[in-house]
């Protein structure tokens, strides 16, 4: 398994600086957040070529482009068409950057509030995107994310089944699944099987109230809850089961670290990378 830095964790830096930091810290790659100042569907092609040359110069692969477009399930037809156009812009840039995956955000509401038509509409537009991705040799990833149609393995597989295209897979995110309060260990990896394309890693914990740096509020099946973003091992997200499950399934993809804990960006990424390497080594020893 290779480890990438999420450029969104370094969004206060230029993409040039973010790549330099990722290389300096020892990451294998960088997953690019598709919002400025890093990348957008409208970024000029000469600028994108410059990004690719910079990544190559640092020895960094670009496993995925983390798009923010989509929200098909709750958008009007004109908005969906606009999001599709944005996807097509990112697809062209993914080819130039040799990024194998593009994230689309499926939209809401929470899975436990969603109706059949939310899934049907999201699936319709995801299929359209998948056709273009296939032609370009790229894959689409949907992130298991709180406050979306895809909050649990069951809801994730439901949307994939409706999309009906094996070019579409999932990003496992134990941090998001902890917020949802659903299983995120070995069993979740087994359930997703070959549809697990990518993995995001971060840590959080439930708290009584928000307002402090690194805190946020979220709607879950328990109501409005508050959370604190943490460095790995300092929250309540036990990644042990996930890592064992990945090893058992012989997962050979990427792990992207996307820490947003209230520490200086470079410091928190360095910390999480060290912890993740220790965890991977421990899992390798324990599973033989």
KAJOBEL-V333693 format. One record per residue. N is the residue number from 0. RES is the residue in one letter. PSI is psi in radians with two decimals (NA if undefined). Layout:
N & RES & PSI
N & RES & PSI
//
This chain:
0 & X & 2.30
1 & X & 2.70
2 & X & 2.23
3 & X & 2.66
4 & X & 2.47
5 & X & 2.13
6 & X & -0.38
7 & X & -0.42
8 & X & -0.18
9 & X & 0.56
10 & X & -0.30
11 & X & -0.13
12 & X & 2.80
13 & X & 2.85
14 & X & -0.56
15 & X & -0.80
16 & X & -0.68
17 & X & -0.75
18 & X & -0.70
19 & X & -0.74
20 & X & -0.80
21 & X & -0.75
22 & X & -0.74
23 & X & -0.66
24 & X & -0.28
25 & X & 0.35
26 & X & 2.68
27 & X & -0.42
28 & X & -3.13
29 & X & 2.21
30 & X & 2.13
31 & X & 2.18
32 & X & 2.18
33 & X & 1.09
34 & X & 2.66
35 & X & 2.57
36 & X & 0.36
37 & X & -1.01
38 & X & 2.59
39 & X & 2.85
40 & X & -0.28
41 & X & 0.06
42 & X & 2.42
43 & X & 2.56
44 & X & -0.66
45 & X & -0.65
46 & X & -0.69
47 & X & -0.72
48 & X & -0.65
49 & X & -0.71
50 & X & -0.76
51 & X & -0.76
52 & X & -0.66
53 & X & -0.78
54 & X & -0.77
55 & X & -0.70
56 & X & -0.52
57 & X & -0.04
58 & X & 0.51
59 & X & 2.28
60 & X & 2.79
61 & X & 1.59
62 & X & -0.52
63 & X & 2.67
64 & X & 2.11
65 & X & 1.56
66 & X & 2.69
67 & X & 0.01
68 & X & 2.91
69 & X & -1.98
70 & X & 0.60
71 & X & -0.56
72 & X & -0.45
73 & X & 0.17
74 & X & 2.71
75 & X & 2.94
76 & X & -0.71
77 & X & -0.71
78 & X & -0.68
79 & X & -0.72
80 & X & -0.67
81 & X & -0.71
82 & X & -0.65
83 & X & -0.75
84 & X & -0.68
85 & X & -0.71
86 & X & -0.77
87 & X & -0.62
88 & X & -0.73
89 & X & -0.61
90 & X & -0.76
91 & X & -0.70
92 & X & -0.53
93 & X & -0.66
94 & X & -0.78
95 & X & -0.63
96 & X & -0.08
97 & X & 0.67
98 & X & 2.22
99 & X & -0.36
100 & X & 2.60
101 & X & 2.21
102 & X & 2.32
103 & X & 2.43
104 & X & 2.12
105 & X & -0.46
106 & X & 3.10
107 & X & -2.85
108 & X & -2.93
109 & X & 2.53
110 & X & -0.63
111 & X & -0.13
112 & X & -0.19
113 & X & 2.65
114 & X & 2.93
115 & X & -0.67
116 & X & -0.48
117 & X & -0.81
118 & X & -0.72
119 & X & -0.74
120 & X & -0.74
121 & X & -0.75
122 & X & -0.66
123 & X & -0.85
124 & X & -0.58
125 & X & -0.67
126 & X & -0.74
127 & X & -0.75
128 & X & -0.68
129 & X & -0.64
130 & X & -0.76
131 & X & -0.66
132 & X & -0.73
133 & X & -0.78
134 & X & -0.51
135 & X & -0.01
136 & X & 0.49
137 & X & 2.88
138 & X & 2.68
139 & X & 2.41
140 & X & 2.39
141 & X & 2.24
142 & X & 2.27
143 & X & 1.93
144 & X & 2.33
145 & X & 2.67
146 & X & 0.68
147 & X & 3.03
148 & X & -0.46
149 & X & 1.45
150 & X & -0.40
151 & X & 2.95
152 & X & -0.67
153 & X & -0.82
154 & X & -0.55
155 & X & -0.83
156 & X & -0.54
157 & X & -0.82
158 & X & -0.66
159 & X & -0.74
160 & X & -0.67
161 & X & -0.59
162 & X & -0.56
163 & X & 0.55
164 & X & 2.15
165 & X & 0.02
166 & X & -0.15
167 & X & 2.23
168 & X & -2.89
169 & X & 2.63
170 & X & 2.04
171 & X & 2.26
172 & X & 1.71
173 & X & -0.59
174 & X & -0.80
175 & X & -0.67
176 & X & -0.52
177 & X & -0.75
178 & X & -0.78
179 & X & -0.43
180 & X & 0.99
181 & X & 2.86
182 & X & 2.31
183 & X & 0.32
184 & X & -2.47
185 & X & -0.73
186 & X & -0.66
187 & X & -0.66
188 & X & -0.74
189 & X & -0.72
190 & X & -0.72
191 & X & -0.60
192 & X & -2.29
193 & X & -0.14
194 & X & -0.04
195 & X & 1.89
196 & X & -0.45
197 & X & 2.80
198 & X & 2.30
199 & X & 2.52
200 & X & 2.19
201 & X & 2.96
202 & X & 2.60
203 & X & 2.97
204 & X & 2.67
205 & X & 2.48
206 & X & 2.94
207 & X & -0.56
208 & X & 2.80
209 & X & -2.91
210 & X & -0.55
211 & X & 2.79
212 & X & 2.40
213 & X & 0.04
214 & X & 2.72
215 & X & 2.86
216 & X & 2.54
217 & X & 2.57
218 & X & 2.12
219 & X & -3.13
220 & X & -0.18
221 & X & -0.06
222 & X & -2.77
223 & X & 2.17
224 & X & 2.74
225 & X & 2.56
226 & X & 2.69
227 & X & 2.22
228 & X & 2.31
229 & X & 2.81
230 & X & 2.79
231 & X & 2.32
232 & X & -0.11
233 & X & -0.06
234 & X & -2.63
235 & X & 0.20
236 & X & 1.82
237 & X & 1.87
238 & X & 0.00
239 & X & -0.83
240 & X & -0.72
241 & X & -0.88
242 & X & -0.66
243 & X & -0.74
244 & X & -0.73
245 & X & -0.74
246 & X & -0.72
247 & X & -0.65
248 & X & 0.05
249 & X & 0.70
250 & X & 2.22
251 & X & 0.41
252 & X & -2.66
253 & X & 2.63
254 & X & 2.15
255 & X & 2.18
256 & X & 2.19
257 & X & 0.80
258 & X & 2.38
259 & X & 0.40
260 & X & 2.68
261 & X & 1.15
262 & X & 2.85
263 & X & 2.38
264 & X & -0.83
265 & X & -0.69
266 & X & -0.77
267 & X & -0.63
268 & X & -0.71
269 & X & -0.74
270 & X & -0.87
271 & X & -0.64
272 & X & -0.74
273 & X & -0.81
274 & X & -0.78
275 & X & -0.71
276 & X & -0.66
277 & X & -0.75
278 & X & -0.74
279 & X & -0.69
280 & X & -0.72
281 & X & -0.70
282 & X & -0.70
283 & X & -0.73
284 & X & -0.77
285 & X & -0.49
286 & X & -0.11
287 & X & NA
//
